[in-house]
Amino acid sequence: MTAWQLLADGGVLIVPALVVEGAPPTLTPGGLLGFGYLCAVATALGFTAWFTGLRHLGTGAVGLIGLLNPVTGVLLGTLLAGEALTGRRHLGLALVLVGVLLGQPAVARRIAPPSWTPEGVGGR
């Protein structure tokens, strides 16, 4: 179903993209490799991991884990592109990690007031 959604979205966006951007550039071998990576790894593998996570973890945990995308981007930028890991980035990483940890259902139950439950206020 997700593949059909992505194809439909591309079909809807192709006309506005051609009007605004013009014809796409000729793909070089490097561009084809990048396109193949985006299709196979970033999209197919990413969605497979996402739906596998949903099957095993539940929506609350998987939704919060999605917030780790920027953390991954910052760390990969630091390791692969030589970007500086500044104090502000350390603080941002720490805030995201703490937020994801505190939002996990098991942790949320331990720190929440007694009248609160993940299913709703008062558990009703």
Secondary structure as UniProt FT lines:
FT   HELIX           2..21
FT   HELIX           29..37
FT   HELIX           38..45
FT   HELIX           46..57
FT   HELIX           59..65
FT   HELIX           66..68
FT   HELIX           69..81
FT   HELIX           87..103
FT   HELIX           105..111
FT   TURN            114..115
FT   STRAND          116..117
FT   TURN            118..119
FT   STRAND          120..121
FT   TURN            122..123
//
